[in-house]
Amino acid sequence: MALSLLRNAGKLNVVGLTKTATALSIPMKTLTTKSLSAESSKTISLIKNAQGMTRKFSLTSAKMAAAKGNHVPLWTAERLISLGLLGVVPAAFIYPSQTLDALLAVSVVLHSHWGVEAIITDYARPQVVGPLLPKVAHGALILLSIATLGGLFYIIQNDVGIAKSVKQVWSIKAAGSGVAAEEPCKE
């Protein structure tokens, strides 16, 4: 009986328009050993016999890529990277080195990649934007993540490093902040 309900899940039966309503109605079972009062037994018999608004609904699973596979290891890795960033970022600025810069680069790019991937998966669904745009967005994200990681490794190997570069940017003062005010032109 449950299988026939699932097979015909897409149909809607309102007020007994088809004869399948009686075949698909689920009988009410009483799991109590107490005797019922006359009033409650009348209510139950009315509910059993009522075939008014029988509604069928679909129990099929959503067609989503996230519905397949075991995502616990990935979720754990995401949380470990996020937790690791709490220690890597200060360590890279306190003790700048190529090793800590490389660890900072990999963890920041991974953290950003997974975050933007979640946004793309949530908002660029094939059911909403079509089948092509999510593939293009994921491909562009992969290329952007690879380019970002490559650029950060280039800074680590051929320049002063990530932490020292950030410190240099922070030390830049506004043009004229340390200069005395100029006298107005007398013309």
N, C-alpha and C positions, 0 to 999 in steps of 0.2 A: 504494500500500500504506500509506503514511503517512497519507493522507487517510482511509482506512477505519479506521485506528487512532484517529484523532481523532474520527470520526463516532460510533464505538461506545465512546467514552471513559468513559461513565458505567457501563458494565456491568462485572461482576466475574466472571472465569472461573477457577474453581478445579478443578484436576485433570481437565481435559478434559471438563467437564460439557456443553459445547456443542461443535459441530463447527467453530466459528469460530476455535478456538485454532490450528489448523494454518494457516488462511488469514491470521491476523494475526501469526503468529510471524515474527520478523525473522531472516533467515539470517545466520549468522556469516561474516564475510568476513576473509580473512587478507591482511594488507598487507605481508607479508614475502616476500623472495625466497629465504630460506634454506630448506633442506629440513627437514621436521619429523621428529622421532624417532617411532618406532612407538608409543611410550607416549603422547606428546602428541597424535598424530593420533587415537588411541582416545578420549582425553579430549574432544577437539573433536567427534568424531562423537557421543559420548554427550550432549554439551551441545546439539548440533544436533537430536538426536532427542528430547531430553527435553521433554515438554510438560506436566510436572507442575504447577507453580504459576505460571500465567501471570496476571498482574495488570494490569488496565487502570486508567488514572488520567486525570483530567480535566486538560486543558491550557487551559481557558478562562480568560480574564483576570478578575480580581476586579472586581466592579461597585462602583467607588469613584469619587467625584468627583475625587480626587487623581490618578487614572490618566489624566485628560484634560489636555491642554494642556502648554505649556512653562513650567515653574516656575523656570527659571534667573534671569530678571530679578527676580522677587519675592524669591528667596533672596538675590540680590545686594543688593537694596534693604534687606532685613532686616539683613544684615551691615553695610552702610554706616551705617544708623541706629544700630546697636549700637556701632559704632566711633565714630561721631560723638558719642554720649552721653559717651564718655570725655573729650571736650574741652568739650562744652557745659555739663555740670553744674558743673565747677569755674569755668569762665568766668562763668556766671550768678551764682555766689556771690561771685566776686572783683570783677567789674564789673557790678553789678546795673543793668539797663536794661530797657525794655519790649521791645526787639528780642530780647535774649538770653532774656528770660522767655517770649516767644512761641515762640522756637525750642526752648526747653526743654519747653514745654507740648506742642507738636506732636510732638517726638521721643519724649517719655515716653508720650504717649497711643498713638502708633503702635506703639512697642515693646511696650507692655502689651497692646494689641489683638491684635497678631500672636501673642503668647505665649498668651493665653487662647484665641484661635481655634484654635491648634494643639492645646490641651488638649481643647477641645470636639470637634474633628475626630477625635482619637485615642480619646476615651472615650465619646462620645455617637454611636456609629456606628448607622446605621439597622438594620443586621443584629442589633444587640444590644438597642437601646432602642425600636425602631420608627421609622417614617418621620416622625412629627410632632415628637418631642422635639428632634432636631438642628436643625430649622428654627426652632423656638421659641428654642432656646439661641443660635443665630446671630443671630436678630433682636434678642434681648435684649442681646447683646453689642454690636451696632451702636448700639442706643439708649443703652446705658451709655457707650460710647466718645464718642458725640456729646455727651451730657450732661456728661461729664467735661471734654471740650475746651471746651465752652461755659462751664462753671464756672471753669475756669482762665483763660480769656480775660476773664471778668467780673472776676476778682481782679486781672488785669493792668491793665485799663482803669479800674476804679472803686475800687481799693484800692492798697496799697503795692507789689504785685507778688508773684510766687511766691517768689523768693529772699529778699526782705525779710520775707515772712510766715513762712517757714521759720526764718529767723534769730530772729524774735520768739518763736516757739514754743520754740526751743532756749534762749532767754535766760530763760524763766519758771523761777523757783525754786519749790521745794516750800513750801507754806504753813508757816511756822514754822522754816525752815532758817536764817534769819538773825536770828531773834528769840531773846532770852534765855529760858531755861527758866522756866516759871511756878512759883510756889511752891505747894505743896499746900495745899488748903483746910483750915483748923484748926477743925473743928467737933466 
